[in-house]
Amino acid sequence: MASRLGVGALVVGWAMLSAVVGVASASPYATTVISYTAGSNAASGYTDPSTVLGSPERYTGEGVWPGDVTVFNGAWGTDEVVSIGAGGSLVVAFDHAVQDHALNPYGLDLLIFGNAFFDDPNYNGIASGISSAEPAKVAMSQDGITWYDIQGVFADGLFPTQGYTDTSGPYESDGKMPSDFTKPVEPTVAWTGKTYAELLSLYNGSGGGTGIDLAKAVDALGQPANLGWIQYVKVYQDAGDTWSAEIDAFAIVPEPATTMLLLGGVVATLAVRRRRKKMKCLLVLVGLAGLLGATGSAGAAPYNLNGNWVEVDYWTGSGANETIIVIDWNLTNGPYISEAHAWGFRWDGTAYLAGTLAAIDAAGSLDLTYGYGGGFLLHAFYGDAGGDKHNTQSPIDYAGWWWLGDTTDGGLTWTANLVGTNAKTLAHGRIEGLNMDSGAWTGATLTIPVPEPATIGLLAAGTAAILLRLRRRR
């Protein structure tokens, strides 16, 4: 019995850790455009479907009328939204299944962002109605072939996007605290007649978006589809529609299952009978290792690249080669404001750092702005799963120039780079690093987010103890 229990402990521990790694590696945003048909009256110039990949826009109007995206100022750049006219459609896919979870906030599982905004006829920041709300139908699919409509919900309407939680006014550009694009707005809030400040309070940190409950999917006869999960989303217009809908992005509401899995594993461990005390301790050890792996760096997952452990927020790309990109948000020699973050990238052939950063930008909540022909990174915005907010555009938070380098020994030594990001080639197994520097161009203080020693230590110790226990029982 002890041997079976030991095997069970090992399986549960690794299953828990694997579940955490899988969730951390997946993107909360749509990652692939499957198809796009503009339709007969799509807005001219707004026909690039790749604009819907990755996170919604936080800043719009560059070079013309720049400003934060707010509930009164929707994204309107040709590289920010795509238009779907009469008879048109857009089909996107996520890199993992989107689950139907009744325990999600308000029962919502998915958010679709358009460019609708609240009317403000007197320019006093009071919502009197909603403009550019051009309803488009929404359908879901598990295989991209058989589709089920969502009843009573239309894309490009409520709720308008809010890029930051602290933008001082509806048409300002001073936001520093990114909103949460995976948190839905309470669907029944009374927004009419509310001031901008009141709307921010009602949003409660959310970035807006049209909320979708997968339980509302129906078949051709109007009967519940009972899908349970989906991986493909379609936004489309009927041939007779006289308007065009504009779509910015798609986001998944975080699933509660991951936390429940971890807690369930610990509870099950503690339920082992007293006479199995020794094996119970091993179960707790492995369970806690999985739990620490989940919480050690606010949702990041430990990954071993060429013998070096790194906490990776999420991965993108595919291929035989892999690298990890680290951004250290602190100034050289301090002040140290918050921890560094890392992202993984896989590829075949030749890849450049600029393309890698663009892919990471598109796959998740890291938002980047470039200048000087795209060769130099100007600003970076990021809100991690643990609540840390990073905004290099504001001198109050971070200031200076980007320093760029790479390391092959886990950050003990760094090699400085003297070319722009669009000329920096990647190498398999090498870690690339960027940080903010206020004058002394050195990588000596560029840090890499690594798993807590307890995470690796407990996992290794738990596994070794179980294997030893099994061996003794033979």
N, C-alpha and C positions, 0 to 999 in steps of 0.2 A: 504493500500500500504506500509505503514511504517513497519508493521509486516512482510510482505513478504520480504521487503528489508533487514530487520534485520536478518531473517532466511538466506537470501542469503549471507549476510556478514559472518555469522557464518560458513556456508558451505564452502564458498570460503577460509576463513582463515584457517580452519582445513584441507581443501583439499590441500592447499599450503604446510602447515607444514607436512602433511602426505606424500606428494610427496618427500619432502626433506629428511625425515626420511627414507623412502624406499630406496632412492638412496644411502644415506650414509651407510645403513646397508648391501648393496649388495657388493659382491666382484668383482673387475675388472678382475679377473683371473678365469680360469676354475676351478671348484670345485669338479667335479665328473668324474671318468673314467667309462664309460658305458660298453665298451668292448675293447679288444685288441687281435689281432692275429699277431704274430711275423712275419710270412711269411717265405719263404724257405731259405733266405740268410740274415736274420737279424744279426747284429754284436753280437758276443758272449759276454755275460755278460751285454748287454744293453737291457734287456728285462723286466724291472720293469716299468710298465706304470704309477705308482703313481708319478714318477719323474716329470711329466708334470703339476701337480697341483700346484697352487700358482704362484708366480712370477718367471721370468727367473733368471738364475744364474748371480751373479756379481763377484764371486771369484771361481777359479777352480784350480785343480791340487794339493790339499792339501796333504802333505806328500810325494810328488814326485817332481813336478815342479810347485810350487804355484805361482799364479799370478792373477791379475785382468782379468776378461773377457773383451777383447777388440776386435775391428774389425779385428785384426791380430791374436788373441788368443782365439779361441772359447772354450766353455765349453766342457769338454771331460770325466768327471768322470762317472763311471757306475751308480752313484746315482744322476746324473744331467740330462741325456738325455735318451730317449728310442729309440730303433731302429725299423724301419718298413721295412721288406724285401719284396721280390717279392710275390705278392698275399696277403700281410699283410694289416692290417688296425688298426686304433686307433680312437675311438669315445669318445668324452668328452662332458660334459654339463656345462653350467653356471647356477648360482643360480637365474638368472632372464633373461628376454628376451633381446637380443641384437638387437637394432633398426637400420634400414637403414636410415641414416641421410645424405642428400645431403650437408648439411652445415658443416659436419665434415671436418677436414683438409684433403684436396685433395680427399674428398668424401669417405675416408676410414673408415670402421666401426670396424675392427677387425685386430689384429696383431698375426702372428704365428712366434715363435722363434725356430730356429734350431741351428746347431753348425757349419754352414759354416763360412769361414773367408777369408779375402783378402790375395792373394798371396804376399809374400815378399821374393823373391828368393835371394836378396842380403842382407837381414836383415838390411835394412836401413829405414824401415817404409814407403815404397812407394808401393802403390797397383798396381800390374801388371795384376792381374786377380782375380779369386775367386776359392778357394779350398773347398772340401767337400760339394759342392753345389749339392746335390743329390735330384733332383726334385721329389716331391710326389704330387699327385692330392689332391684337396681340395673340399669337398662337404658340403652343409648346409642343415639343417632340422629344422622344427618347432616342430615335434613330435618324432623324432628319428626313424621314419619308412620310410617316403618318403623323398628321398634325391635329391638335385639339385647341379650339379657341378658348380664351379666357373671357368669361361672361362679365359684362358690365364694367370693364376696365379698358381704358384707351391710353396709348402712349402719347407723349408730348402734351401733357396737361399738368394737373396737380401732381407733385408739388414742384414749383420752380427750384432750380439749383441755387444753393448758397455755398460758395467756395470756402469761406472762412467764417469762424464764429465771432470774430471781433472786428470786422470791417466797420469803421466808424459811421459810415453813412451809405445809403443805397447806391451811390455813384462814386464812391471813393476807391482808392487803391492802396490801402494801408493795412490790409489784413495780415496777421502773423500766425494765427492759430487755425490750422486747417480743420475743416469740418469732417465729419465721419460719413463717407459716401456709402457705407454699408449699414447705416442706421436709418430706419424709416421714420417718417413723420407720422404722428398719430392721425389716422385717416379722417377722423370726424372733427378736427379742430375748426373752430369758427374763425376764419381768416379775414373775412370781409370787414373793412373799416379799421383794421388794425394798423398801428404804426410800424415802422421798420424795427424799432426796438422790441415791440411786442411780438412781432413775427419771429425775431431771433429767439426770444424766450420760448415761443411755441415750438420752434424747431428743436430746441433743447440739444444742440450740438450736431444735429443731423445735417447732411448735405442736400436733403430733398429727394426728389425722384418719385416716379409713379410706382406705387407698391403693388406687387403681384402675389396673390395666394394661389399656389399650384392646385389647391383643392377645388378651385373654381373652374378648372379646365373641363370642358364638355366635349362629347362626340358630336357627330353630324346630326344626331337626333335630339341634341340638347340634354343628354343624360350625362351624369358625372363620369369622368374618364378614370378617376382613381389611379392616377399615374404613379404617385409615390415619389418619383424623381424624374428629372428631365436633363438634357444636355444641350438642346438646341432651342433657340428662340427666333420667332419670325414676327416682324412688324410689317404690316401691309395695308394697302388702300384699295378700296373697291374702284372699278373702272369708271364709275360715274361721279366720283368725288371731285369737287371743284377747288380743293385746297391741297397743300402739300405739307406733310409732317416733317419735322427736323429732329434727328436723333443724335445724341452726343455720346452716350455710353450705357453699359449694362453692368449691374453689380449684384453680387450675391449677399443676402443677409446671413451673417455668421450662424453656423449650425450649433445648437447646444449640445449635440451628441458627443463632441470631443471631450468637453469637461465632464459630462456624465459618465463617459467610458472610464476616464481616469479615476473619478471618485468611486465609481462602482467597483473598479478593481481593488482599490484600497479597502472598501467596505467588505468585499468578499474575502479579502485576505484576513481581516480582523475576525471574520466569522469562523475561521478554522477552529476546530475543537481544541480545548486546552491541552489534551494529551499529545497533540501534534505541535506543541509549542515551538520546537526547534525549526520545524519546517515552516511554521507560521512566520517566524522571524525572517526566513529566507524570502518568503512571499512578500513581506512588507518591504524588504530590502530592494527587491526587483521592482515592486510597484512604485516605491518612492523614487527609484532611479528614473522610471518612465515619467513620473510626475515632475521631477526636477528638470528633466530634459524638455518638458513642455513649458515650464514656467521660468526657467533660468534666464531667458532674455526676451521676455514679452512676446512669445509666439514664435520666435526663431527656433530652428532645429539644428542640432550639432551635425557637422559633416566633416569627414576627414579627406582633405585634398593633399595628395602627395606627402602624407605623413603629418600634416598640420591640421589640428582641429579648429573649425571656425563655426560660429553661430550664424546660420544663413537665414535671412528673412523669407526669401522665396527664390525659386529657380525659373528660368525661361530658356527657350532655345532647345535644339536637339542636335545630336551628333556625337562623335567619338571623343572630341576634345572638350575639356572643361576648365573654367577659371572661376575665380571669385573676385568680385569687385567690392572694395571696402571704401566707405566714406567716413572719415573722422571729422566730426562737425566742430571740433575745438580748435582754437588758435594754437599755433606752435608755442610751447612753453606756457600754455594756459591763457585765459581761465578755462577750466574744464567744465563745460556746461552740461553735457550729457554724453552717453556712450556712443561709440561708433556703431555702424550698421553695415551689413554685408549682403550681397545678392549673388546668386550663381548663374552662370551662363554656359551653355553647351553649343558646339558648332562643328562643322566640317570645313575643310579647306582653309582659306585665309579670312581672318576676322579682325576688325579694327575696334578700338575702344569706343569711338563715337557710336558705331552701330550697336555695340553691346549695351551702352547706356540707353540708347533709344529703345531697344528691345525690353530692357528692364523697366523703363518709363512706361511703355505700352502695356506691360503685363501686370502692373500693380500700382501702388499709391505713391511711388517716387515720381515727382514732376520736375523736369529739367528745362532750362532755358539756355540757348546758345547764342554766341555772337561771333563777329569777325569771320563770316563765311562758314560758320558751323564748326570751326576748328577749336574754339575755346568755350568751356563751360562757364556761364555767367552766374546763374542762380540755381539753387536746388531747394525743393520743398518736399518735406516728408512728415507724415504722421504715422508713427509705428503702432503696433497692436497694444503696446503697454501705455499709450497715452502721451509719449514724448512728441513734441512738435518741433520741427526744424524748418527754418526759413532763412536762407543765407542772403536774401534780398534786403533784409532789414539790418542796418548797422547796429541796432540796439542788441541784436542777438549774436550776429557773427559779422566779421569784417575782414577785409584783406583779399588776397589772391589765392586761387587754387594752386596747390602743389600737387604734382603728379609723379608717381614712381611705381616700382614693382619690387617684389620680394620672392625668393624661393626657399627661405628658411623660416617661414612663419612670422616674419616681421622683425627678426633680430637685426637684419641689415636691409637697407633699401637702396635701390638704384634710381637716381633721379632721371626724369624724362624731360627732354628739351623740345619736343614737337607737340603739336596740337592733338586733341583727341581723335581727330579724323585721320591722323597719320600714325597713330600708335597701334602697332600690331600686337595681337594676343599670342600667348604661348601656353600650351597645354600644361596644367599643373602649377602655373604661376599665379600669384595673388597680385592684383592691381590695386593701388591705393590712391585716394585723393583726400586732401585736407585743406582747411583754410589757413593761410599763412599771412601774418601781418608784416613781414619784412625779411626775416632770416629764412631763406629757402632751404629747409632741411627736413628730412623725413624722420629724424631721430625720435620724435614724439608721436608719430602716426601709429595709432593703436589698432589692433585687430580684435573684434569681438570673439572671444573664445568661450566655450562652455565652462561653467563653474567646475572646479575640480571634483566636487561632490557628485556631479552628474556622471562623469566618466568613471570616477572611482567606485561609486556605489554600483553602477551597472556591471563593471568588471568584477568587483568583489562578489556581488550577488550571483553572477553567472558561475564564477569559479567555485563558490561554496556549494552551489547546487550540483555542479558536475562532480565535485569531491564527494558529496553525500551519496550521489548515485553510484559512484565507483565503490564506495565502502559497502553498499548494500548488495553488491553482486555476489 
